[in-house]
Each structure stands twice: as C-alpha cells, then as structure tokens.
Amino acid sequence: MTPFKRITHPFMKGEQFPGEGHFQGGKAARDAADFSQAAQEFEQAIALGLDPAQMSEAYSYLGEAYFQLNETEQAIHAYTRSVELDPQSRKDWNNLGVACWWAGKFDEAVQAHQQALRIDPDDANAYADLGAVYLSMNQLRQALEVLEKSTRLNPNLPVAHSNLALAYAAEGRFEDSYASISNAASTGYRDAYPLKFQIDLMKTMHVLQGEGRKRSWLDLLDEAKPEPDHADMTSLRYAYARSDEYDPYYAERGIYLAIRETREAAESGDWHTTIKSASQVLAMNYMHLGTHLHIIKAYLETGEKEKAIPHQHFLRTCLRSVHQSGDGQSYRTAYIVISLDEEYMFLNFIGGPVLGLEYQGQRRFAEHDGHGFDVFEVHQAKTGQKGEIYFNIDLIRKGVADGRAREPQQG
C-alpha cells in the first residue's frame, strides 16, 4: 500500500503564495493611480510567485501600469506574457495592440487587434482601435471599413466616432467628418473642439491643394470679399495663418503706422481721414478686423451706408468663425484666433452682446500641455460673477517660431 503523501503546495495548505501580498498592494496602488508603485508591486508579485491562475492577470495589470507610465516597451512585454498565459484574453490582445500602436509597431498592432476580433468578432472597441492603427498607416479604406463597423456595433463609442472623423477628413469627406465630430461629442468625447481644430486645418489644406489646382490664401480672400456670408471663413483665416504674408501682430512698420493713423482719426471724428487711412490698411492686409470696424463707422457717419455693408459682413463672418471654434471656457475648449486683433474684436462684439461678458482689462499668457493661450479676466454683466475666457494662440506662435511672423512693436 502506497503511503499517504504530505501535501506541500501552499494553496492546498491554506497558505498564500509568496507574491500575493505584493499583488494586492499593486491593485491598491493601481486604484490610487500610483502606477509607478503599482509596477513595482506587480513585478515583485511575479518574481516571488503567484497562483498560476493569477499570473496572466498580474502581467495584465503590469502592462497597464507601464503603459500609463509611457514605458511602452515594458508594457508590450507584459501584455505579451499575459496573452501567452491566457491566449483567450480578448482584452489583453487589444491592450497589446494599443501598446504596439503607441510604440509605432503598426504591423504588430494590427495582428494583435485581429486576434482580439477572432476571439470576439463583435468587439466594437477592437474595431475602433484597429481603425486608429490603419489611420496611422494611411490605409484609409481599411480604416473606414472597421470604424464604420465599430459605430454600427456600438453607436455610443466616442473614440470610434472621433477616429471616423479623422478618416473621413483624410478622404476629403468633410461633411461626414463634422457629423462624426458631433456624434463623438454627443457620446461623451471630451476633446471634440481640439478635434474640430485638427479637421479644420486638414480642410484648409484640402481647399488650398485639392481639386487639381493649387490656391493661396489671397485666392480665398478674393472669393470671400463679394459674399463673405457664404465664404469658408475658417479656411481663409487658417490659410492666412500658414502663409508667408502672415502678420498676426500687424508689426510691419507700414501697416502699423497706418493702423495707428486710422485709429487716431476715428477717435477724433475725422471720418474722411479715417476712410483714407483704413483703405490703405486694408489694401496692405484685409484681415485687420479693427480697421473694418473703423471704416464701417466712418461710412455710416458720412452717409455711405452701402459702402459699409461689405465690411460689416466680413467682420461678422470672421467673428462667427472664431465663435464656432470653441466655447472659450477652458484650455481644452478655447477659441482659436489668428491675431490679437481678433481677440479684442471678439470680446467687444461677441463677448458682450452675445455671451453677456464684460472684459476686465486683464490679460495673461498661459501654457498648458504644450499649447499657448491668452486668458482674459471677464465677469457676467448681469450677475457680476468673475471668470475667464480662453483663446488658443498656437497658430500665432507657430508663425513666429517659423520665422513667418514678427513679434509686436513696443510702445
């Protein structure tokens, strides 16, 4: 008779595996969003030993921690071990795909997402993430196919709609792109305004270079002048901001002096000099909105109402373009401007009459997540409640950084 063998496996003896404490510590650190500590704890748990049934989960948590720390190679290694231990983990195949995409390993990312879809052919998240990879590879047909399928499987998946907006824009289908941005926002996508800014820039390049002929911002301006209400003012503004003629501070000496002369003439009520000087400014640069305002006042004061109308429409549609670019309530939703002139005109004609805000005279520069902002102190006219209004000045800063634009003159 074979003697009864002593049971020595820790689990069978009712003892914890050596790494169990570190595994639980890693989960606690993960819940507290301390991913550096979480990574250390899960590494210790794996090294000391866990119940084999927990090992895949530990590698999955480890992969998440490294990904949150932007250590993508370690994340890829951890997720790879997780799916080796549990090949049916759809979630970790998808996580592996995202980590590979983030590391620029697009072929490996495609393979990982496709494996996730073999396990669950109706996984909308996997289709959305696979679409992002195809976009990065500029494989637009495949991107559109999987992203449209993702939105059919789950119409409430924000990332699928946002990726689809980019895919449509890359195809030149801008009406569909803006509809997808709206769908993304309605399903909880937090970066709808920055996404719209990106799509608007893509549309601008499409307008300038598409349809078999190359155009400049001056071509768009010539098209806008007769009927500004029907012009694509956003593309005009952004095309100007990308041009060699860009002057966001109106710092060139000739136009600087003409703008000052126009303002001084308007302040003194010398309307004929105002019209003469303003006409000189607009001949040099039609994008200075303050000059449009002065010439409007001058024409109205001299009884030449018909001559004021085109300038009224141009000023209104430019400010409407700014208004549609954001809501101005945060860094993420800041209005996009191409000049300080636009900021002040917006505060005067949209901030007060439309938004009920009064400018307090204080402006500060702020940098947030690599983007530049002008932030103005305002208060609600009715309640007196204080607040701030945000303007994104990335296009201005890029013009200066590229050497296409000059800083403003002092004094």
KOLPA-946050 format. One record per residue (C-alpha): z, y, x; chain; residue in three letters. Coordinates in Angstrom, 1 decimal. Layout:
residues N
NODE, pz, py, px, chain, res
NODE, Z, Y, X, A, ALA
...
***
This chain:
residues 411
NODE, pz, py, px, chain, res
NODE, 0.0, 0.0, 0.0, A, MET
NODE, -1.0, 3.4, 1.4, A, THR
NODE, 2.0, 5.7, 1.8, A, PRO
NODE, 2.0, 8.9, -0.2, A, PHE
NODE, 0.7, 11.8, 2.0, A, LYS
NODE, 2.7, 15.0, 2.3, A, ARG
NODE, 0.8, 17.9, 0.6, A, ILE
NODE, 0.4, 20.7, 3.2, A, THR
NODE, -2.2, 23.0, 1.6, A, HIS
NODE, -0.3, 26.4, 1.0, A, PRO
NODE, -1.7, 26.8, -2.5, A, PHE
NODE, -0.5, 23.3, -3.5, A, MET
NODE, 2.9, 24.1, -2.1, A, LYS
NODE, 3.1, 27.2, -4.3, A, GLY
NODE, 2.8, 29.5, -1.3, A, GLU
NODE, 0.5, 32.4, -0.9, A, GLN
NODE, -2.5, 32.3, 1.5, A, PHE
NODE, -1.7, 34.4, 4.7, A, PRO
NODE, -4.1, 37.2, 3.7, A, GLY
NODE, -3.0, 37.5, 0.1, A, GLU
NODE, -0.7, 40.5, 0.8, A, GLY
NODE, -3.5, 42.4, 2.6, A, HIS
NODE, -5.9, 41.5, -0.2, A, PHE
NODE, -3.6, 43.1, -2.8, A, GLN
NODE, -3.0, 46.0, -0.5, A, GLY
NODE, -6.7, 46.5, -0.2, A, GLY
NODE, -7.1, 46.6, -4.0, A, LYS
NODE, -4.3, 49.1, -4.3, A, ALA
NODE, -5.9, 51.3, -1.7, A, ALA
NODE, -9.3, 51.0, -3.4, A, ARG
NODE, -7.7, 52.1, -6.7, A, ASP
NODE, -6.3, 55.1, -4.9, A, ALA
NODE, -9.8, 55.9, -3.5, A, ALA
NODE, -8.4, 55.4, 0.1, A, ASP
NODE, -11.4, 53.5, 1.3, A, PHE
NODE, -10.5, 53.6, 5.0, A, SER
NODE, -7.2, 51.9, 4.3, A, GLN
NODE, -8.9, 49.5, 1.8, A, ALA
NODE, -11.4, 48.4, 4.5, A, ALA
NODE, -8.6, 47.7, 7.0, A, GLN
NODE, -6.7, 45.7, 4.4, A, GLU
NODE, -9.6, 43.6, 3.3, A, PHE
NODE, -10.6, 42.9, 7.0, A, GLU
NODE, -7.1, 41.7, 7.6, A, GLN
NODE, -7.1, 39.6, 4.5, A, ALA
NODE, -10.3, 37.9, 5.5, A, ILE
NODE, -9.2, 37.4, 9.1, A, ALA
NODE, -5.8, 35.9, 8.1, A, LEU
NODE, -7.3, 33.6, 5.4, A, GLY
NODE, -7.6, 33.6, 1.6, A, LEU
NODE, -8.1, 31.2, -1.2, A, ASP
NODE, -11.8, 30.2, -0.8, A, PRO
NODE, -12.3, 31.3, -4.4, A, ALA
NODE, -11.3, 34.8, -3.4, A, GLN
NODE, -13.3, 35.1, -0.2, A, MET
NODE, -16.5, 36.3, -1.9, A, SER
NODE, -14.6, 38.9, -3.9, A, GLU
NODE, -12.9, 40.1, -0.7, A, ALA
NODE, -16.2, 40.6, 1.0, A, TYR
NODE, -17.5, 42.4, -2.1, A, SER
NODE, -14.6, 44.8, -2.0, A, TYR
NODE, -15.0, 45.3, 1.7, A, LEU
NODE, -18.7, 46.1, 1.2, A, GLY
NODE, -17.8, 48.7, -1.4, A, GLU
NODE, -15.2, 50.3, 0.9, A, ALA
NODE, -17.7, 50.6, 3.8, A, TYR
NODE, -20.4, 51.9, 1.5, A, PHE
NODE, -18.0, 54.6, 0.3, A, GLN
NODE, -17.3, 55.5, 3.9, A, LEU
NODE, -21.0, 55.8, 4.5, A, ASN
NODE, -20.9, 52.9, 7.0, A, GLU
NODE, -23.9, 51.2, 5.6, A, THR
NODE, -24.5, 48.5, 8.3, A, GLU
NODE, -20.9, 47.2, 7.8, A, GLN
NODE, -21.5, 47.4, 4.0, A, ALA
NODE, -24.7, 45.4, 4.3, A, ILE
NODE, -22.9, 42.7, 6.4, A, HIS
NODE, -20.1, 42.4, 4.0, A, ALA
NODE, -22.3, 42.2, 0.9, A, TYR
NODE, -24.5, 39.6, 2.7, A, THR
NODE, -21.4, 37.4, 3.3, A, ARG
NODE, -20.4, 37.9, -0.3, A, SER
NODE, -23.7, 36.6, -1.7, A, VAL
NODE, -23.8, 33.8, 0.9, A, GLU
NODE, -20.4, 32.6, -0.5, A, LEU
NODE, -21.4, 33.2, -4.1, A, ASP
NODE, -25.2, 33.2, -4.5, A, PRO
NODE, -25.0, 33.8, -8.2, A, GLN
NODE, -23.2, 37.1, -7.9, A, SER
NODE, -25.8, 39.4, -9.5, A, ARG
NODE, -23.5, 42.4, -8.9, A, LYS
NODE, -23.4, 41.9, -5.2, A, ASP
NODE, -27.1, 41.2, -4.8, A, TRP
NODE, -27.6, 44.5, -6.5, A, ASN
NODE, -25.0, 46.2, -4.3, A, ASN
NODE, -26.7, 44.7, -1.2, A, LEU
NODE, -29.9, 46.2, -2.4, A, GLY
NODE, -28.4, 49.6, -2.8, A, VAL
NODE, -26.8, 49.5, 0.7, A, ALA
NODE, -30.1, 48.4, 2.2, A, CYS
NODE, -31.9, 51.2, 0.4, A, TRP
NODE, -29.4, 53.7, 1.7, A, TRP
NODE, -30.0, 52.4, 5.2, A, ALA
NODE, -33.8, 52.7, 4.9, A, GLY
NODE, -34.3, 49.0, 4.8, A, LYS
NODE, -36.6, 49.1, 1.8, A, PHE
NODE, -38.1, 45.6, 2.0, A, ASP
NODE, -34.7, 44.0, 2.2, A, GLU
NODE, -33.6, 46.2, -0.7, A, ALA
NODE, -36.5, 45.0, -2.8, A, VAL
NODE, -35.7, 41.4, -2.1, A, GLN
NODE, -32.0, 41.8, -3.0, A, ALA
NODE, -32.7, 43.6, -6.3, A, HIS
NODE, -35.3, 41.0, -7.2, A, GLN
NODE, -32.8, 38.3, -6.5, A, GLN
NODE, -30.4, 40.0, -8.9, A, ALA
NODE, -33.1, 40.1, -11.5, A, LEU
NODE, -33.8, 36.3, -11.0, A, ARG
NODE, -30.1, 35.8, -12.0, A, ILE
NODE, -30.3, 38.2, -14.9, A, ASP
NODE, -33.8, 39.3, -15.9, A, PRO
NODE, -32.4, 41.8, -18.4, A, ASP
NODE, -30.2, 43.8, -15.9, A, ASP
NODE, -31.2, 47.4, -16.6, A, ALA
NODE, -29.2, 48.6, -13.6, A, ASN
NODE, -31.1, 46.4, -11.2, A, ALA
NODE, -34.4, 47.7, -12.5, A, TYR
NODE, -33.2, 51.3, -12.2, A, ALA
NODE, -32.1, 50.7, -8.6, A, ASP
NODE, -35.3, 48.8, -7.7, A, LEU
NODE, -37.2, 51.8, -9.1, A, GLY
NODE, -35.4, 54.1, -6.7, A, ALA
NODE, -36.5, 51.8, -3.8, A, VAL
NODE, -40.1, 51.8, -4.9, A, TYR
NODE, -40.0, 55.6, -5.2, A, LEU
NODE, -38.8, 55.8, -1.6, A, SER
NODE, -41.7, 53.5, -0.6, A, MET
NODE, -44.1, 55.8, -2.6, A, ASN
NODE, -45.1, 52.8, -4.7, A, GLN
NODE, -45.4, 54.8, -7.9, A, LEU
NODE, -47.0, 52.2, -10.1, A, ARG
NODE, -44.2, 49.7, -9.4, A, GLN
NODE, -41.6, 52.4, -9.7, A, ALA
NODE, -42.8, 53.5, -13.2, A, LEU
NODE, -43.1, 49.9, -14.4, A, GLU
NODE, -39.5, 48.9, -13.5, A, VAL
NODE, -37.9, 52.2, -14.5, A, LEU
NODE, -39.6, 52.3, -17.9, A, GLU
NODE, -38.4, 48.7, -18.4, A, LYS
NODE, -34.9, 49.8, -17.4, A, SER
NODE, -34.8, 52.6, -20.1, A, THR
NODE, -36.1, 50.1, -22.7, A, ARG
NODE, -33.3, 47.6, -21.8, A, LEU
NODE, -30.7, 50.4, -21.8, A, ASN
NODE, -31.7, 53.8, -23.2, A, PRO
NODE, -28.2, 55.1, -22.2, A, ASN
NODE, -28.5, 54.6, -18.4, A, LEU
NODE, -28.6, 58.1, -16.8, A, PRO
NODE, -29.8, 57.0, -13.4, A, VAL
NODE, -32.8, 55.2, -14.9, A, ALA
NODE, -33.9, 58.4, -16.7, A, HIS
NODE, -33.3, 60.6, -13.5, A, SER
NODE, -35.4, 58.2, -11.3, A, ASN
NODE, -38.1, 58.1, -14.0, A, LEU
NODE, -38.2, 61.9, -14.0, A, ALA
NODE, -39.0, 61.8, -10.3, A, LEU
NODE, -41.6, 59.0, -10.7, A, ALA
NODE, -43.4, 60.9, -13.5, A, TYR
NODE, -43.3, 64.1, -11.3, A, ALA
NODE, -44.8, 62.3, -8.4, A, ALA
NODE, -47.6, 61.2, -10.7, A, GLU
NODE, -48.2, 64.7, -11.9, A, GLY
NODE, -46.9, 63.9, -15.4, A, ARG
NODE, -44.6, 66.9, -15.7, A, PHE
NODE, -44.1, 67.0, -19.4, A, GLU
NODE, -42.9, 63.4, -19.3, A, ASP
NODE, -40.8, 64.3, -16.2, A, SER
NODE, -39.0, 67.1, -18.0, A, TYR
NODE, -38.4, 64.9, -21.1, A, ALA
NODE, -36.8, 62.3, -18.8, A, SER
NODE, -34.5, 65.0, -17.3, A, ILE
NODE, -33.5, 65.9, -20.9, A, SER
NODE, -32.8, 62.2, -21.6, A, ASN
NODE, -30.8, 61.9, -18.4, A, ALA
NODE, -28.6, 64.9, -19.3, A, ALA
NODE, -28.0, 63.6, -22.8, A, SER
NODE, -26.8, 60.3, -21.4, A, THR
NODE, -24.3, 61.9, -19.1, A, GLY
NODE, -26.3, 62.6, -15.9, A, TYR
NODE, -24.3, 65.3, -14.0, A, ARG
NODE, -27.0, 66.6, -11.8, A, ASP
NODE, -29.7, 67.5, -14.3, A, ALA
NODE, -30.0, 71.1, -13.1, A, TYR
NODE, -30.5, 70.2, -9.4, A, PRO
NODE, -32.9, 67.5, -10.5, A, LEU
NODE, -34.9, 70.1, -12.5, A, LYS
NODE, -34.9, 72.4, -9.4, A, PHE
NODE, -36.4, 69.5, -7.4, A, GLN
NODE, -39.0, 68.8, -10.1, A, ILE
NODE, -39.9, 72.5, -10.4, A, ASP
NODE, -40.6, 72.6, -6.7, A, LEU
NODE, -42.8, 69.5, -7.0, A, MET
NODE, -44.6, 71.1, -9.9, A, LYS
NODE, -45.1, 74.2, -7.8, A, THR
NODE, -46.8, 72.2, -5.0, A, MET
NODE, -48.9, 70.4, -7.6, A, HIS
NODE, -50.0, 73.7, -9.1, A, VAL
NODE, -50.9, 75.1, -5.6, A, LEU
NODE, -52.7, 72.0, -4.3, A, GLN
NODE, -53.7, 69.9, -7.3, A, GLY
NODE, -56.8, 69.6, -9.4, A, GLU
NODE, -59.1, 69.6, -6.4, A, GLY
NODE, -58.6, 73.2, -5.3, A, ARG
NODE, -56.1, 75.0, -3.2, A, LYS
NODE, -54.4, 78.1, -4.6, A, ARG
NODE, -51.9, 80.7, -3.3, A, SER
NODE, -49.1, 82.5, -5.0, A, TRP
NODE, -51.4, 85.5, -5.3, A, LEU
NODE, -53.8, 83.4, -7.4, A, ASP
NODE, -50.9, 82.5, -9.7, A, LEU
NODE, -49.9, 86.2, -9.8, A, LEU
NODE, -53.4, 87.3, -10.8, A, ASP
NODE, -53.3, 84.7, -13.6, A, GLU
NODE, -49.9, 85.8, -14.7, A, ALA
NODE, -50.5, 89.6, -14.9, A, LYS
NODE, -52.7, 89.7, -18.0, A, PRO
NODE, -50.4, 87.4, -20.1, A, GLU
NODE, -47.1, 86.9, -18.4, A, PRO
NODE, -45.5, 85.4, -21.5, A, ASP
NODE, -47.9, 82.4, -21.2, A, HIS
NODE, -47.7, 82.1, -17.4, A, ALA
NODE, -45.8, 79.4, -15.4, A, ASP
NODE, -43.4, 82.0, -14.0, A, MET
NODE, -41.2, 79.4, -12.3, A, THR
NODE, -44.2, 78.1, -10.2, A, SER
NODE, -45.2, 81.6, -9.4, A, LEU
NODE, -41.7, 82.6, -8.2, A, ARG
NODE, -41.3, 79.4, -6.2, A, TYR
NODE, -44.8, 79.7, -4.7, A, ALA
NODE, -44.0, 83.2, -3.6, A, TYR
NODE, -40.7, 82.0, -2.0, A, ALA
NODE, -42.7, 79.5, 0.0, A, ARG
NODE, -45.4, 81.9, 1.1, A, SER
NODE, -45.8, 83.8, 4.4, A, ASP
NODE, -45.6, 87.1, 2.4, A, GLU
NODE, -42.1, 86.3, 1.1, A, TYR
NODE, -39.7, 89.2, 1.4, A, ASP
NODE, -36.6, 88.4, -0.7, A, PRO
NODE, -34.6, 91.4, 0.6, A, TYR
NODE, -37.6, 93.8, 0.5, A, TYR
NODE, -36.8, 94.6, 4.1, A, ALA
NODE, -40.2, 95.6, 5.3, A, GLU
NODE, -40.0, 99.3, 6.1, A, ARG
NODE, -42.9, 100.5, 3.9, A, GLY
NODE, -41.7, 98.8, 0.7, A, ILE
NODE, -38.1, 99.6, 1.5, A, TYR
NODE, -38.8, 103.3, 1.6, A, LEU
NODE, -41.0, 103.2, -1.5, A, ALA
NODE, -38.3, 101.4, -3.5, A, ILE
NODE, -35.7, 103.9, -2.5, A, ARG
NODE, -38.1, 106.8, -3.4, A, GLU
NODE, -38.7, 105.2, -6.8, A, THR
NODE, -35.0, 104.8, -7.5, A, ARG
NODE, -34.2, 108.3, -6.5, A, GLU
NODE, -37.0, 109.7, -8.6, A, ALA
NODE, -35.9, 107.7, -11.6, A, ALA
NODE, -32.2, 108.8, -11.2, A, GLU
NODE, -33.3, 112.4, -11.1, A, SER
NODE, -35.6, 112.0, -14.1, A, GLY
NODE, -38.7, 112.8, -12.2, A, ASP
NODE, -40.9, 110.4, -14.1, A, TRP
NODE, -44.3, 111.3, -12.7, A, HIS
NODE, -43.0, 110.7, -9.1, A, THR
NODE, -41.3, 107.5, -10.4, A, THR
NODE, -44.7, 106.2, -11.7, A, ILE
NODE, -46.4, 107.1, -8.5, A, LYS
NODE, -43.8, 105.6, -6.2, A, SER
NODE, -43.4, 102.5, -8.4, A, ALA
NODE, -47.1, 101.9, -8.4, A, SER
NODE, -47.0, 101.9, -4.6, A, GLN
NODE, -44.2, 99.4, -4.6, A, VAL
NODE, -45.9, 97.0, -7.0, A, LEU
NODE, -49.2, 97.3, -5.0, A, ALA
NODE, -47.3, 96.1, -2.0, A, MET
NODE, -45.2, 93.5, -3.8, A, ASN
NODE, -45.4, 92.9, -7.6, A, TYR
NODE, -42.3, 90.7, -7.6, A, MET
NODE, -39.7, 93.5, -7.3, A, HIS
NODE, -38.2, 93.5, -10.8, A, LEU
NODE, -36.1, 96.6, -10.3, A, GLY
NODE, -39.4, 98.6, -9.8, A, THR
NODE, -40.8, 97.1, -13.1, A, HIS
NODE, -37.7, 98.5, -14.8, A, LEU
NODE, -38.1, 102.0, -13.4, A, HIS
NODE, -41.8, 102.2, -14.3, A, ILE
NODE, -41.0, 100.9, -17.8, A, ILE
NODE, -38.5, 103.8, -18.3, A, LYS
NODE, -41.0, 106.3, -16.8, A, ALA
NODE, -43.9, 105.2, -19.0, A, TYR
NODE, -41.6, 105.3, -22.1, A, LEU
NODE, -40.3, 108.8, -21.2, A, GLU
NODE, -43.9, 110.1, -20.7, A, THR
NODE, -45.1, 108.6, -24.0, A, GLY
NODE, -47.3, 106.0, -22.4, A, GLU
NODE, -45.8, 103.0, -24.2, A, LYS
NODE, -48.9, 100.8, -23.9, A, GLU
NODE, -48.7, 101.0, -20.1, A, LYS
NODE, -45.1, 99.9, -20.2, A, ALA
NODE, -45.7, 96.7, -22.1, A, ILE
NODE, -47.2, 94.5, -19.3, A, PRO
NODE, -44.2, 95.4, -17.1, A, HIS
NODE, -41.8, 94.6, -19.9, A, GLN
NODE, -43.3, 91.2, -20.4, A, HIS
NODE, -43.4, 90.4, -16.7, A, PHE
NODE, -39.7, 91.4, -16.3, A, LEU
NODE, -38.7, 89.4, -19.3, A, ARG
NODE, -40.5, 86.2, -18.3, A, THR
NODE, -39.2, 86.3, -14.8, A, CYS
NODE, -35.6, 86.6, -16.0, A, LEU
NODE, -36.3, 83.9, -18.6, A, ARG
NODE, -37.4, 81.6, -15.7, A, SER
NODE, -34.1, 82.3, -13.9, A, VAL
NODE, -32.1, 81.7, -17.1, A, HIS
NODE, -33.8, 78.3, -17.7, A, GLN
NODE, -32.9, 77.1, -14.1, A, SER
NODE, -29.2, 76.6, -14.8, A, GLY
NODE, -26.2, 77.9, -16.7, A, ASP
NODE, -24.5, 79.7, -13.8, A, GLY
NODE, -21.1, 78.2, -14.4, A, GLN
NODE, -20.7, 76.1, -11.2, A, SER
NODE, -22.2, 75.3, -7.9, A, TYR
NODE, -24.0, 72.3, -9.4, A, ARG
NODE, -25.4, 74.4, -12.3, A, THR
NODE, -26.1, 77.7, -10.5, A, ALA
NODE, -29.1, 79.8, -11.5, A, TYR
NODE, -31.9, 79.6, -9.0, A, ILE
NODE, -33.0, 83.0, -7.6, A, VAL
NODE, -35.6, 84.1, -5.0, A, ILE
NODE, -34.2, 87.6, -4.3, A, SER
NODE, -31.0, 89.8, -4.7, A, LEU
NODE, -33.1, 91.9, -7.0, A, ASP
NODE, -33.3, 89.0, -9.4, A, GLU
NODE, -29.6, 88.6, -9.4, A, GLU
NODE, -28.9, 92.2, -10.3, A, TYR
NODE, -31.6, 92.3, -13.0, A, MET
NODE, -30.3, 89.1, -14.4, A, PHE
NODE, -26.7, 90.4, -14.6, A, LEU
NODE, -27.9, 93.6, -16.3, A, ASN
NODE, -30.3, 92.1, -18.9, A, PHE
NODE, -29.2, 88.5, -19.4, A, ILE
NODE, -25.5, 88.5, -18.3, A, GLY
NODE, -24.5, 91.3, -20.6, A, GLY
NODE, -26.8, 91.3, -23.7, A, PRO
NODE, -27.3, 87.5, -23.9, A, VAL
NODE, -24.2, 86.0, -22.3, A, LEU
NODE, -21.7, 88.7, -23.1, A, GLY
NODE, -20.6, 89.1, -19.4, A, LEU
NODE, -19.8, 92.2, -17.6, A, GLU
NODE, -20.2, 92.4, -13.8, A, TYR
NODE, -17.0, 93.4, -11.9, A, GLN
NODE, -18.7, 94.7, -8.8, A, GLY
NODE, -17.6, 91.9, -6.5, A, GLN
NODE, -20.0, 89.5, -4.9, A, ARG
NODE, -19.2, 86.8, -2.3, A, ARG
NODE, -21.2, 84.3, -0.4, A, PHE
NODE, -20.2, 80.6, -0.6, A, ALA
NODE, -21.5, 77.4, 0.9, A, GLU
NODE, -21.0, 74.2, -0.9, A, HIS
NODE, -22.4, 70.7, 0.0, A, ASP
NODE, -24.9, 72.3, 2.4, A, GLY
NODE, -26.2, 74.8, -0.2, A, HIS
NODE, -25.8, 78.6, -0.3, A, GLY
NODE, -24.6, 80.7, -3.2, A, PHE
NODE, -24.0, 84.2, -4.3, A, ASP
NODE, -20.9, 84.3, -6.6, A, VAL
NODE, -20.2, 87.3, -8.8, A, PHE
NODE, -17.0, 88.2, -10.5, A, GLU
NODE, -17.5, 88.8, -14.2, A, VAL
NODE, -15.5, 89.0, -17.4, A, HIS
NODE, -16.2, 88.3, -21.0, A, GLN
NODE, -16.8, 91.6, -22.8, A, ALA
NODE, -15.1, 90.5, -26.0, A, LYS
NODE, -12.0, 88.7, -24.6, A, THR
NODE, -11.6, 90.2, -21.1, A, GLY
NODE, -11.4, 86.7, -19.7, A, GLN
NODE, -12.3, 86.7, -16.0, A, LYS
NODE, -14.7, 84.2, -14.5, A, GLY
NODE, -17.6, 83.8, -12.0, A, GLU
NODE, -21.3, 83.4, -12.2, A, ILE
NODE, -23.2, 81.4, -9.6, A, TYR
NODE, -26.6, 81.9, -8.1, A, PHE
NODE, -28.3, 79.4, -5.8, A, ASN
NODE, -30.0, 81.2, -2.8, A, ILE
NODE, -31.4, 78.1, -1.0, A, ASP
NODE, -34.9, 79.4, -1.2, A, LEU
NODE, -33.9, 82.8, 0.2, A, ILE
NODE, -32.0, 81.1, 3.1, A, ARG
NODE, -34.9, 78.8, 3.8, A, LYS
NODE, -37.3, 81.7, 4.0, A, GLY
NODE, -35.1, 83.4, 6.6, A, VAL
NODE, -34.5, 80.2, 8.5, A, ALA
NODE, -38.2, 79.5, 8.7, A, ASP
NODE, -38.9, 83.0, 10.0, A, GLY
NODE, -41.0, 84.0, 7.0, A, ARG
NODE, -38.4, 86.5, 5.7, A, ALA
NODE, -36.2, 89.1, 7.2, A, ARG
NODE, -32.5, 89.9, 6.6, A, GLU
NODE, -31.9, 93.2, 4.7, A, PRO
NODE, -31.7, 96.5, 6.5, A, GLN
NODE, -28.3, 98.1, 6.9, A, GLN
NODE, -27.5, 101.5, 5.4, A, GLY
***
